[in-house]
């Protein structure tokens, strides 16, 4: 959605306008999406940096934090060239620094936290659905 509104990739926008301008656009999109109904919103990792975003997410629905260690993220993202903040000499060190900053913010914002580790996507989906069912957000499966 953000890239659609920007008219270019996030990486290109970062290069042209910088992170602060990107965060402004991200905040506007989150605010707009929170006004909708029955949506799943997958944010970028830095969405929780702004208090307005954390409030918008927490009050706009149920937030599920898919928590991954920096090492797991590095394993999954080590060949990714599209994430501007990871285009550094030591991406693992950067991931550790980002995690230290962001993990407490995600914990503050989330209604549910699920450790991702290395389960399959299907297993993760089942874990999310189970948490939502136990909380009464979704009706129990028949």
C-alpha positions in Angstrom: 0.0 0.0 0.0 2.8 2.4 0.9 4.7 1.7 -2.3 1.5 2.1 -4.3 1.0 5.6 -2.8 4.6 6.5 -3.2 4.7 5.5 -6.8 8.1 3.8 -6.3 9.7 1.3 -4.0 10.4 2.0 -0.4 14.1 1.7 -1.1 13.9 4.3 -3.9 11.9 6.6 -1.6 14.4 6.3 1.2 17.2 7.2 -1.2 15.3 10.2 -2.6 13.6 11.7 0.5 15.1 10.0 3.5 13.8 8.0 6.4 11.9 10.8 8.1 9.9 11.5 5.0 9.2 7.8 4.6 8.0 7.6 8.3 5.6 10.5 7.6 4.0 8.6 4.7 4.0 5.4 6.7 2.1 7.1 9.5 -0.5 8.5 7.1 -1.1 5.1 5.5 -1.4 3.4 8.9 -3.9 6.1 10.0 -5.9 5.6 6.9 -5.9 1.8 7.2 -6.9 1.9 10.8 -10.1 3.6 9.8 -11.1 0.6 7.7 -12.6 -2.6 8.9 -11.7 -6.3 8.9 -8.1 -5.9 7.6 -4.8 -7.5 8.2 -2.1 -4.9 8.2 1.5 -6.1 7.9 3.8 -3.2 9.0 7.4 -2.7 8.4 9.7 -3.2 11.4 10.0 0.5 12.0 6.3 1.3 12.2 6.4 1.2 16.0 9.0 4.0 16.2 6.3 6.7 16.3 4.0 6.8 19.3 1.1 7.9 17.0 1.6 4.6 15.0 1.7 2.5 18.2 -1.5 4.1 19.4 -3.2 3.8 16.0 -2.3 0.1 15.8 -3.2 -0.8 19.3 -6.6 1.0 19.3 -7.4 0.1 15.7 -7.5 -3.6 16.2 -5.6 -6.6 17.6 -1.8 -6.4 17.1 0.1 -9.7 16.7 3.9 -9.3 17.1 5.7 -12.0 15.2 8.9 -11.9 17.3 12.1 -13.1 15.6 15.6 -12.9 17.0 18.1 -10.8 15.1 19.9 -14.0 14.1 16.8 -15.6 12.6 16.1 -12.3 10.8 19.7 -12.3 9.5 19.3 -15.8 8.2 16.2 -14.9 6.3 17.3 -11.5 5.1 21.0 -11.8 4.4 20.6 -11.7 0.6 17.9 -9.1 0.6 18.9 -5.9 -1.2 15.6 -4.1 -0.8 15.7 -3.1 2.8 17.5 0.2 3.0 18.5 0.0 6.7 20.3 -3.3 6.1 22.5 -2.1 3.3 25.5 -1.7 5.7 28.8 -3.4 6.3 27.5 -5.5 9.2 23.8 -6.2 8.8 23.7 -8.6 11.8 25.0 -5.8 14.1 22.4 -3.5 12.6 19.6 -6.0 13.2 20.7 -6.4 16.8 20.6 -2.7 17.3 17.2 -2.3 15.6 15.9 -5.2 17.7 17.1 -3.6 21.0 15.3 -0.4 20.0 12.1 -1.9 18.6 11.4 -5.0 20.6 10.2 -3.1 23.7 8.0 -0.9 21.5 6.4 -3.9 19.8 5.8 -5.6 23.2 4.1 -2.4 24.4 1.9 -2.3 21.3 1.0 -5.9 20.8 -2.0 -7.7 22.2 -0.2 -11.0 21.3 3.4 -11.9 20.8 4.3 -15.1 19.0 7.9 -16.4 18.8 8.5 -17.2 15.2 11.7 -19.3 15.4 11.7 -21.7 12.5 8.2 -23.2 12.3 6.4 -23.4 8.9 4.1 -20.6 7.8 1.1 -23.0 8.3 2.2 -23.6 11.9 2.6 -19.8 12.5 -0.9 -19.2 11.1 -2.3 -21.9 13.4 -0.6 -20.3 16.4 -2.0 -16.9 15.5 -5.5 -18.3 15.0 -5.4 -20.2 18.2 -4.4 -17.0 20.2 -7.2 -15.1 18.5 -9.7 -17.8 19.3 -8.6 -18.1 22.9 -9.0 -14.3 23.3 -12.5 -14.4 21.8 -11.4 -12.3 18.8 -12.3 -15.2 16.4 -15.0 -17.8 16.9 -13.6 -21.3 17.7 -13.0 -23.5 14.7 -15.8 -26.0 14.2 
